[in-house]
Amino acid sequence: MHKKFVPVLMLILVLLTMLACSSSNNNNESLQQTQIAIGVAQTSIAEGETQSKTQDAMNLESTQVAMQMTQTAMAAPQNNDQDSGAADNTDSGATQPTNTPIPQKAAATRFGPAVKWSGGGCNIACYFADVTGDGKADFIAHDNDGIYVLPSEGNTFGTHTKWTGGPVSCNNGCYFEDVTGDGKADFIAHDNDGINVSVSTGTGFAQYTNWTGGPVSCHKSCHFTDVTGDSKADFVAVDNDGIYVLPSNGSKFTAPEKWSGGGCNIACYFADATGDGKSDFIAHDNDGVYVLPSTGTTFGQHTNWTGGPGSCNVACYFEDMTGDGKADSVAHDNDGIYVMPSTGTNFGPYSNWTGGAIGCNKSCHMADATGDGRMDFIAVDNDGIYVVPAIE
């Protein structure tokens, strides 16, 4: 090693030593080791200035000694900090940060008592979807003079505001789903000339645009749900020869793709039963409920998730009731609402979440009005809107 580089190296080692020792003000052993290292460095510097090249070996030896002392000094505070840090905290009253785990939300296991959230109604139809983007399903009233939104406040529906400039209609069906991927449900009108979308701004619905460029139809049923996993609801058509998907690109629906050649004996549904962020194809057949998981580009092999036939006296739903990210099988029967939680590979044993019969004068819905990630039961009755929250 050249003698000109020794002073620089020694100074660097001294600085590292002092840094390592600075974490403990009362660390006498570290201070002594620092002083020794400084002395060695100073000696090496002096020798580097006065001795000839034949002394380079001595300089190298001094450097190695200083490095060993530096490593010792750096290790010493780590052990002593455990004692001195505890003493410092005791004297100053400071608190050390803890690694307390974030509490996990308990899975819902039943419905709580019904609560009246609104005394209003709807001239044409009532819907429940998160159009404001705050994670809570809002009350959407399709009235004769337009569409009104009553935003959810978590325990009630707020003041209604008109979100369209005037009357609106849907020739083949109205839907409220997030097709743009911004977290807000948009107004979708399936009309004779195509699928018209009025994007939600969070405070209103913008001017509609035709997302298909022409008429489209579904032989059996139409759905809007995210089967590709990009957070944008796609247009899904159940036709006579299979299931077709028109993926959303955020501004229109692209060309149809045949994802399955199968069908459903009783009814077809689309929901994320596996919990991977993509809606799966759920076929309610005579011998049970079959799930064909979405791969993002097609529907996979079907498997029977119930092991036998199942039925719903009033209605069937596939929604995430427990809050684990997987859509469960929900049967609204004459004696109550039964939930069979999804395990990701099948639907588990059913349990009655209401403990008795429950009904709706006008229409029943499943939506997360409380914003806790678990679907609530919403009843549109003659005297208003009642919410039955999912609880632990």
Sequence and secondary structure as in RCSB ss.txt:
>XXXX:A:sequence
MHKKFVPVLMLILVLLTMLACSSSNNNNESLQQTQIAIGVAQTSIAEGETQSKTQDAMNLESTQVAMQMTQTAMA
APQNNDQDSGAADNTDSGATQPTNTPIPQKAAATRFGPAVKWSGGGCNIACYFADVTGDGKADFIAHDNDGIYVL
PSEGNTFGTHTKWTGGPVSCNNGCYFEDVTGDGKADFIAHDNDGINVSVSTGTGFAQYTNWTGGPVSCHKSCHFT
DVTGDSKADFVAVDNDGIYVLPSNGSKFTAPEKWSGGGCNIACYFADATGDGKSDFIAHDNDGVYVLPSTGTTFG
QHTNWTGGPGSCNVACYFEDMTGDGKADSVAHDNDGIYVMPSTGTNFGPYSNWTGGAIGCNKSCHMADATGDGRM
DFIAVDNDGIYVVPAIE
>XXXX:A:secstr
  TTTHHHHHHHHHHHHHHHHTT TT HHHHHHHHHHHHHHHHHHHHHHHS GGGHHHHHHHHHHHHHHHHHHHH
HHHHHHHHHHHHHHHHH                 EE   EEEES   SSEEEEE SSSSSS EEEEEETTEEEEE
 B SSSB   EE SSS    SSEEEEE SSSSSS EEEEEETTEEEEE B SSSB   EESSSS    SSEEEEE
 SSSSSS EEEEEETTEEEEE B SSSB   EEEES   SSEEEEE SSSSSS EEEEEETTEEEEE B SSSB 
  EESSSS    SSEEEEE  SSSSS EEEEEETTEEEEE B SSSB   EESSSS    SSEEEEE SSSSSS 
EEEEEETTEEEEE EE 
